[in-house]
Amino acid sequence: MAGGDARVGKQLVEQYQCGSCHAIPDVPAARGTTGPGLDGFGRRSYIAGRFPNNADALTRWLVNPPAMKPGTLMRDLGVSQDDARHMAAFMYTLR
């Protein structure tokens, strides 16, 4: 993922407490069940069942999910564009 560092992204996923809603491999205590598990995310075709799984869409999704899919349970956590790029780089390592 251009402009993203997966190691930094993993730290940010922990910082933003993504694991409170999602089960995430290699992230301690990330055992949430409200959202889908993220195992294999890098192989998925779609984000939120609607958007093509590409870097641009994922970054926009992480920055403001409700703007892309009104009614989603995923909240706007105040993720910056830079943080979203790093988080996306980490998520694409989940194969």
Protein Blocks (a to p, Z undefined) as FASTA:
>chain_A
ZZiafklmmmmmmmnommmmbccehiahiacfkbccfehklmpmbehhlaccdfklmmmm
mmommlmmghiabdcehiafklmmmmmmmmmmmZZ
